[in-house]
Amino acid sequence: MIKLNYKNIIFLQYYVSMSGRIFPKRFNSLTTRGQRYISKAIKNARIIGFLPFRYVIGNKIKILIKILIKILIRINLSIKI
């Protein structure tokens, strides 16, 4: 059985999105009590420094995708002309 505490970071990462938000219980299929335990463990891990409050990588990826789309649009427009 897996221990549910703030030290088990690999287990807690399944309940955190790429942007760093805690998934709601309807996505996790947890009970209210289980969701409360998970969220408390994630918050404790954030305070201690085991988990970041925000994942900047997700935001950088979104920005890079937008830039690439703009570049591809410009290339396609320049080729058609």
Long-range contacts (C-beta under 8 A, 24 or more apart in sequence): 4-37, 4-38, 4-41, 5-41, 6-41, 6-42, 6-44, 6-45, 6-48, 6-50, 7-45, 7-50, 8-41, 9-45, 9-50, 9-51, 12-38, 12-41, 12-42, 12-45, 12-51, 13-51, 15-42, 16-42, 16-51, 17-58, 18-55, 18-57, 18-58, 18-61, 19-54, 19-55, 19-58, 19-59, 20-52, 20-53, 20-54, 20-55, 20-58
